[in-house]
Amino acid sequence: MKCPDCGCEVYIKKHGRGIVKRRGKVIDVKDIEFIQCKKCGKYLNTEKIVDNLRILAEYMLQMEINERLEERKELTKCK
C-alpha cells in the first residue's frame, strides 16, 4: 500500500484494543491498527480509529451506568 500524498510505502502500527459493535451489541474486541506513512508520517485510517475509540468510550460509560444501577438495587433491597 502506498501513501496518497507522497507515494512511499506505509506501515501498520499496533495501538491498543478496540471494541467492535454491531446493532448495539458487542461482537468482538480487536487490536486497533494505525496505518502510517514512513516518509511523511500521515495516518491513513484515523476515521475508523476515532470511531472505534468513540464506541469503546460509549461501551465503558454504559458498563459504569449498569454497575451503578446494580449498586442502587442492592442498597434498596437491604433497606
N, CA, C and O atoms as a GROMACS GRO file, in nm:
protein
  316
    1MET      N    1   0.085  -0.118   0.000
    1MET     CA    2   0.000   0.000   0.000
    1MET      C    3   0.089   0.124   0.000
    1MET      O    4   0.194   0.126   0.064
    2LYS      N    5   0.046   0.226  -0.073
    2LYS     CA    6   0.125   0.348  -0.083
    2LYS      C    7   0.046   0.467  -0.031
    2LYS      O    8  -0.077   0.471  -0.037
    3CYS      N    9   0.120   0.564   0.020
    3CYS     CA   10   0.060   0.688   0.072
    3CYS      C   11   0.006   0.770  -0.046
    3CYS      O   12   0.076   0.786  -0.146
    4PRO      N   13  -0.117   0.822  -0.035
    4PRO     CA   14  -0.171   0.902  -0.145
    4PRO      C   15  -0.102   1.037  -0.160
    4PRO      O   16  -0.106   1.096  -0.268
    5ASP      N   17  -0.038   1.088  -0.053
    5ASP     CA   18   0.028   1.219  -0.060
    5ASP      C   19   0.166   1.212  -0.124
    5ASP      O   20   0.194   1.282  -0.221
    6CYS      N   21   0.254   1.127  -0.068
    6CYS     CA   22   0.393   1.126  -0.115
    6CYS      C   23   0.428   1.003  -0.198
    6CYS      O   24   0.532   1.000  -0.262
    7GLY      N   25   0.343   0.900  -0.197
    7GLY     CA   26   0.365   0.783  -0.280
    7GLY      C   27   0.459   0.679  -0.223
    7GLY      O   28   0.488   0.579  -0.289
    8CYS      N   29   0.510   0.699  -0.101
    8CYS     CA   30   0.600   0.598  -0.044
    8CYS      C   31   0.521   0.492   0.032
    8CYS      O   32   0.401   0.508   0.054
    9GLU      N   33   0.588   0.386   0.072
    9GLU     CA   34   0.522   0.273   0.140
    9GLU      C   35   0.471   0.315   0.278
    9GLU      O   36   0.525   0.406   0.341
   10VAL      N   37   0.368   0.246   0.323
   10VAL     CA   38   0.313   0.271   0.456
   10VAL      C   39   0.337   0.148   0.543
   10VAL      O   40   0.366   0.039   0.492
   11TYR      N   41   0.326   0.165   0.674
   11TYR     CA   42   0.339   0.051   0.764
   11TYR      C   43   0.227   0.053   0.866
   11TYR      O   44   0.165   0.156   0.891
   12ILE      N   45   0.204  -0.063   0.925
   12ILE     CA   46   0.097  -0.077   1.023
   12ILE      C   47   0.158  -0.071   1.163
   12ILE      O   48   0.257  -0.139   1.192
   13LYS      N   49   0.098   0.010   1.248
   13LYS     CA   50   0.147   0.028   1.384
   13LYS      C   51   0.034  -0.012   1.478
   13LYS      O   52  -0.076   0.044   1.472
   14LYS      N   53   0.060  -0.109   1.565
   14LYS     CA   54  -0.042  -0.155   1.660
   14LYS      C   55  -0.067  -0.048   1.765
   14LYS      O   56   0.025   0.024   1.806
   15HIS      N   57  -0.193  -0.037   1.808
   15HIS     CA   58  -0.226   0.063   1.909
   15HIS      C   59  -0.345   0.016   1.992
   15HIS      O   60  -0.460   0.043   1.957
   16GLY      N   61  -0.318  -0.055   2.099
   16GLY     CA   62  -0.422  -0.088   2.196
   16GLY      C   63  -0.531  -0.181   2.146
   16GLY      O   64  -0.514  -0.254   2.049
   17ARG      N   65  -0.645  -0.175   2.216
   17ARG     CA   66  -0.758  -0.262   2.185
   17ARG      C   67  -0.882  -0.176   2.158
   17ARG      O   68  -0.894  -0.066   2.212
   18GLY      N   69  -0.970  -0.227   2.077
   18GLY     CA   70  -1.094  -0.156   2.047
   18GLY      C   71  -1.210  -0.254   2.044
   18GLY      O   72  -1.192  -0.372   2.018
   19ILE      N   73  -1.328  -0.204   2.068
   19ILE     CA   74  -1.447  -0.287   2.071
   19ILE      C   75  -1.523  -0.269   1.940
   19ILE      O   76  -1.541  -0.157   1.892
   20VAL      N   77  -1.565  -0.380   1.882
   20VAL     CA   78  -1.643  -0.377   1.758
   20VAL      C   79  -1.788  -0.406   1.795
   20VAL      O   80  -1.818  -0.510   1.855
   21LYS      N   81  -1.878  -0.314   1.758
   21LYS     CA   82  -2.019  -0.332   1.790
   21LYS      C   83  -2.099  -0.344   1.661
   21LYS      O   84  -2.066  -0.283   1.559
   22ARG      N   85  -2.206  -0.422   1.668
   22ARG     CA   86  -2.299  -0.430   1.556
   22ARG      C   87  -2.439  -0.430   1.614
   22ARG      O   88  -2.474  -0.514   1.697
   23ARG      N   89  -2.520  -0.335   1.570
   23ARG     CA   90  -2.658  -0.319   1.619
   23ARG      C   91  -2.664  -0.307   1.770
   23ARG      O   92  -2.752  -0.363   1.835
   24GLY      N   93  -2.570  -0.232   1.826
   24GLY     CA   94  -2.570  -0.206   1.969
   24GLY      C   95  -2.515  -0.315   2.057
   24GLY      O   96  -2.508  -0.298   2.179
   25LYS      N   97  -2.475  -0.430   1.999
   25LYS     CA   98  -2.420  -0.539   2.079
   25LYS      C   99  -2.272  -0.555   2.051
   25LYS      O  100  -2.228  -0.546   1.936
   26VAL      N  101  -2.196  -0.579   2.156
   26VAL     CA  102  -2.053  -0.601   2.140
   26VAL      C  103  -2.032  -0.738   2.078
   26VAL      O  104  -2.080  -0.839   2.130
   27ILE      N  105  -1.960  -0.741   1.965
   27ILE     CA  106  -1.938  -0.870   1.899
   27ILE      C  107  -1.793  -0.914   1.905
   27ILE      O  108  -1.763  -1.032   1.890
   28ASP      N  109  -1.701  -0.819   1.927
   28ASP     CA  110  -1.560  -0.858   1.927
   28ASP      C  111  -1.475  -0.747   1.988
   28ASP      O  112  -1.515  -0.630   1.989
   29VAL      N  113  -1.359  -0.784   2.038
   29VAL     CA  114  -1.259  -0.689   2.084
   29VAL      C  115  -1.135  -0.715   2.002
   29VAL      O  116  -1.080  -0.825   2.005
   30LYS      N  117  -1.090  -0.614   1.927
   30LYS     CA  118  -0.978  -0.632   1.835
   30LYS      C  119  -0.868  -0.532   1.864
   30LYS      O  120  -0.888  -0.432   1.932
   31ASP      N  121  -0.750  -0.561   1.810
   31ASP     CA  122  -0.641  -0.465   1.814
   31ASP      C  123  -0.671  -0.352   1.717
   31ASP      O  124  -0.718  -0.376   1.606
   32ILE      N  125  -0.643  -0.229   1.759
   32ILE     CA  126  -0.658  -0.114   1.671
   32ILE      C  127  -0.525  -0.095   1.599
   32ILE      O  128  -0.419  -0.098   1.661
   33GLU      N  129  -0.532  -0.074   1.470
   33GLU     CA  130  -0.410  -0.055   1.393
   33GLU      C  131  -0.411   0.081   1.326
   33GLU      O  132  -0.509   0.119   1.262
   34PHE      N  133  -0.300   0.154   1.340
   34PHE     CA  134  -0.280   0.276   1.264
   34PHE      C  135  -0.206   0.238   1.137
   34PHE      O  136  -0.111   0.160   1.142
   35ILE      N  137  -0.247   0.291   1.023
   35ILE     CA  138  -0.169   0.275   0.901
   35ILE      C  139  -0.102   0.409   0.877
   35ILE      O  140  -0.169   0.509   0.852
   36GLN      N  141   0.031   0.410   0.886
   36GLN     CA  142   0.106   0.535   0.883
   36GLN      C  143   0.211   0.533   0.773
   36GLN      O  144   0.275   0.431   0.749
   37CYS      N  145   0.228   0.648   0.706
   37CYS     CA  146   0.329   0.662   0.601
   37CYS      C  147   0.467   0.671   0.666
   37CYS      O  148   0.485   0.741   0.766
   38LYS      N  149   0.565   0.601   0.609
   38LYS     CA  150   0.701   0.602   0.664
   38LYS      C  151   0.768   0.737   0.645
   38LYS      O  152   0.846   0.781   0.729
   39LYS      N  153   0.739   0.803   0.533
   39LYS     CA  154   0.810   0.927   0.498
   39LYS      C  155   0.744   1.051   0.559
   39LYS      O  156   0.809   1.125   0.633
   40CYS      N  157   0.617   1.073   0.529
   40CYS     CA  158   0.553   1.197   0.575
   40CYS      C  159   0.483   1.182   0.710
   40CYS      O  160   0.446   1.283   0.770
   41GLY      N  161   0.464   1.059   0.758
   41GLY     CA  162   0.405   1.037   0.890
   41GLY      C  163   0.254   1.051   0.896
   41GLY      O  164   0.197   1.051   1.005
   42LYS      N  165   0.188   1.062   0.781
   42LYS     CA  166   0.042   1.079   0.778
   42LYS      C  167  -0.027   0.947   0.814
   42LYS      O  168   0.013   0.840   0.768
   43TYR      N  169  -0.132   0.957   0.896
   43TYR     CA  170  -0.213   0.840   0.928
   43TYR      C  171  -0.324   0.828   0.823
   43TYR      O  172  -0.388   0.928   0.789
   44LEU      N  173  -0.346   0.707   0.773
   44LEU     CA  174  -0.440   0.690   0.662
   44LEU      C  175  -0.576   0.636   0.704
   44LEU      O  176  -0.671   0.647   0.626
   45ASN      N  177  -0.589   0.579   0.822
   45ASN     CA  178  -0.719   0.521   0.862
   45ASN      C  179  -0.767   0.576   0.996
   45ASN      O  180  -0.827   0.504   1.075
   46THR      N  181  -0.742   0.704   1.021
   46THR     CA  182  -0.776   0.760   1.152
   46THR      C  183  -0.926   0.771   1.175
   46THR      O  184  -0.971   0.768   1.290
   47GLU      N  185  -1.006   0.784   1.068
   47GLU     CA  186  -1.151   0.796   1.088
   47GLU      C  187  -1.204   0.670   1.156
   47GLU      O  188  -1.285   0.678   1.248
   48LYS      N  189  -1.158   0.555   1.110
   48LYS     CA  190  -1.201   0.428   1.167
   48LYS      C  191  -1.154   0.416   1.312
   48LYS      O  192  -1.228   0.366   1.397
   49ILE      N  193  -1.032   0.461   1.340
   49ILE     CA  194  -0.978   0.454   1.476
   49ILE      C  195  -1.058   0.542   1.570
   49ILE      O  196  -1.093   0.501   1.680
   50VAL      N  197  -1.088   0.664   1.526
   50VAL     CA  198  -1.165   0.756   1.610
   50VAL      C  199  -1.303   0.697   1.637
   50VAL      O  200  -1.354   0.708   1.748
   51ASP      N  201  -1.363   0.635   1.536
   51ASP     CA  202  -1.494   0.572   1.554
   51ASP      C  203  -1.485   0.458   1.655
   51ASP      O  204  -1.572   0.444   1.741
   52ASN      N  205  -1.379   0.375   1.646
   52ASN     CA  206  -1.360   0.266   1.742
   52ASN      C  207  -1.343   0.319   1.883
   52ASN      O  208  -1.398   0.263   1.978
   53LEU      N  209  -1.266   0.426   1.899
   53LEU     CA  210  -1.244   0.483   2.032
   53LEU      C  211  -1.374   0.542   2.087
   53LEU      O  212  -1.399   0.534   2.208
   54ARG      N  213  -1.456   0.602   2.001
   54ARG     CA  214  -1.585   0.656   2.045
   54ARG      C  215  -1.675   0.542   2.092
   54ARG      O  216  -1.741   0.553   2.196
   55ILE      N  217  -1.678   0.433   2.016
   55ILE     CA  218  -1.759   0.317   2.054
   55ILE      C  219  -1.710   0.259   2.186
   55ILE      O  220  -1.791   0.222   2.272
   56LEU      N  221  -1.578   0.251   2.203
   56LEU     CA  222  -1.520   0.200   2.327
   56LEU      C  223  -1.560   0.288   2.445
   56LEU      O  224  -1.595   0.236   2.552
   57ALA      N  225  -1.556   0.420   2.428
   57ALA     CA  226  -1.594   0.512   2.535
   57ALA      C  227  -1.742   0.496   2.570
   57ALA      O  228  -1.778   0.496   2.688
   58GLU      N  229  -1.827   0.483   2.469
   58GLU     CA  230  -1.970   0.463   2.494
   58GLU      C  231  -1.995   0.333   2.570
   58GLU      O  232  -2.076   0.329   2.663
   59TYR      N  233  -1.925   0.228   2.532
   59TYR     CA  234  -1.940   0.098   2.597
   59TYR      C  235  -1.897   0.105   2.743
   59TYR      O  236  -1.966   0.053   2.832
   60MET      N  237  -1.783   0.170   2.769
   60MET     CA  238  -1.733   0.180   2.906
   60MET      C  239  -1.829   0.263   2.992
   60MET      O  240  -1.853   0.230   3.108
   61LEU      N  241  -1.885   0.370   2.936
   61LEU     CA  242  -1.982   0.452   3.008
   61LEU      C  243  -2.107   0.371   3.040
   61LEU      O  244  -2.160   0.379   3.151
   62GLN      N  245  -2.154   0.293   2.944
   62GLN     CA  246  -2.273   0.210   2.966
   62GLN      C  247  -2.247   0.106   3.075
   62GLN      O  248  -2.335   0.080   3.157
   63MET      N  249  -2.127   0.047   3.076
   63MET     CA  250  -2.093  -0.051   3.180
   63MET      C  251  -2.093   0.015   3.318
   63MET      O  252  -2.140  -0.044   3.415
   64GLU      N  253  -2.039   0.137   3.326
   64GLU     CA  254  -2.036   0.208   3.454
   64GLU      C  255  -2.178   0.240   3.501
   64GLU      O  256  -2.209   0.228   3.620
   65ILE      N  257  -2.263   0.282   3.410
   65ILE     CA  258  -2.403   0.311   3.444
   65ILE      C  259  -2.472   0.185   3.495
   65ILE      O  260  -2.543   0.190   3.595
   66ASN      N  261  -2.450   0.073   3.428
   66ASN     CA  262  -2.510  -0.054   3.471
   66ASN      C  263  -2.462  -0.094   3.609
   66ASN      O  264  -2.541  -0.143   3.690
   67GLU      N  265  -2.333  -0.075   3.638
   67GLU     CA  266  -2.280  -0.107   3.771
   67GLU      C  267  -2.346  -0.022   3.878
   67GLU      O  268  -2.381  -0.073   3.985
   68ARG      N  269  -2.363   0.107   3.851
   68ARG     CA  270  -2.426   0.196   3.949
   68ARG      C  271  -2.573   0.158   3.972
   68ARG      O  272  -2.622   0.164   4.085
   69LEU      N  273  -2.642   0.119   3.865
   69LEU     CA  274  -2.781   0.075   3.881
   69LEU      C  275  -2.789  -0.051   3.967
   69LEU      O  276  -2.878  -0.063   4.051
   70GLU      N  277  -2.697  -0.144   3.947
   70GLU     CA  278  -2.693  -0.266   4.028
   70GLU      C  279  -2.668  -0.233   4.174
   70GLU      O  280  -2.730  -0.290   4.263
   71GLU      N  281  -2.575  -0.139   4.200
   71GLU     CA  282  -2.547  -0.098   4.338
   71GLU      C  283  -2.671  -0.039   4.403
   71GLU      O  284  -2.701  -0.068   4.519
   72ARG      N  285  -2.745   0.045   4.329
   72ARG     CA  286  -2.867   0.105   4.383
   72ARG      C  287  -2.971  -0.001   4.415
   72ARG      O  288  -3.039   0.006   4.517
   73LYS      N  289  -2.984  -0.100   4.327
   73LYS     CA  290  -3.081  -0.208   4.351
   73LYS      C  291  -3.046  -0.284   4.477
   73LYS      O  292  -3.134  -0.318   4.556
   74GLU      N  293  -2.917  -0.311   4.497
   74GLU     CA  294  -2.873  -0.382   4.617
   74GLU      C  295  -2.900  -0.300   4.742
   74GLU      O  296  -2.941  -0.355   4.844
   75LEU      N  297  -2.875  -0.168   4.735
   75LEU     CA  298  -2.900  -0.082   4.851
   75LEU      C  299  -3.048  -0.077   4.886
   75LEU      O  300  -3.084  -0.079   5.004
   76THR      N  301  -3.134  -0.070   4.785
   76THR     CA  302  -3.278  -0.064   4.814
   76THR      C  303  -3.330  -0.198   4.867
   76THR      O  304  -3.425  -0.198   4.945
   77LYS      N  305  -3.271  -0.309   4.828
   77LYS     CA  306  -3.310  -0.440   4.880
   77LYS      C  307  -3.272  -0.454   5.026
   77LYS      O  308  -3.343  -0.518   5.104
   78CYS      N  309  -3.159  -0.395   5.065
   78CYS     CA  310  -3.111  -0.405   5.203
   78CYS      C  311  -3.199  -0.326   5.299
   78CYS      O  312  -3.207  -0.362   5.417
   79LYS      N  313  -3.265  -0.220   5.253
   79LYS     CA  314  -3.343  -0.135   5.343
   79LYS      C  315  -3.474  -0.193   5.376
   79LYS      O  316  -3.552  -0.132   5.450
   0.00000   0.00000   0.00000
